[in-house]
């Protein structure tokens, strides 16, 4: 990387459960891309939704990453401690006239097939507490994904930035955190590809250049219809089998893993993989693990 523009990547798990194999693939891919480009790899815990968090999950995630040799630079950033940053950003957007209250319930949005901003923008006060949305619907965002190439995403809805229950929304927190931490490359799962256009729109609203995005293949669950996820009760990876887990994750990403690596420590496996990391060789197909 250009020394004037160093690579800064990150991994940002949610503590709604321990790491499963799909999460490990994502962590490994983001780690290796940063390592191969001489960059830093930061760790951020997305703990902004207490009702969805599992007690002890954050500590288990940290332990699993360390057991697999995936050591991060600096200290862990906890979103739950970054509320002043999110609030300052909302104030900035409000001063620009880019924020408005929304009283629409989730059920109403589902019935409408998406958020309809007419009532909100025409001053209908609604009832009860309100959410906050960014004025951004309409038009398209174009970007080049590392693995999926040219992308054109239509911005259909005004992005939710703060929920009616008072919690900061993912789309706000992820952009503010990436911006404040100086993230230059976001390597994450392909399930988040469709959210990228809206995030880029928010970067632009904040007069900031968006990072480079790359979306890795998803590990699909039984039947191949849904990705492995904590919501679908994907089993946790076993720390005691770190070597086997890393070799399987590398094979899933498209590496031809020699049998000899099955006897090595995680650090040796990661050194081997980082020296051979080539973005164009990554198998970007979402598929089941065989």
Secondary structure, 3 states (H helix, E strand, C coil): CCCCCCCEEEECCCCCCCCEHHHHHHHHHHHHHHHHCCCEEEEEECCCCHHHCCCCHHHHHHHHHHHCCCCCCCCCEEHHHCHHHHHHHHHHHHHCCCEEEECCCHHHHHHHCCCCCHHHHCCCCCCCCCEEEECCCCCEEEEEECCCEEEEEECCCCCEEECCCCCECHHHHHHHHHHHCCCCEEEEEHHHHHHHHHHHHHHHHCCCCCCEEEEECCEECHHHCCECCCCCCCCECCHHHHHHHHHHHHHHHCCCCCHHHHHCCHHHHHHHHHHHCCHHHCCCCCEECC
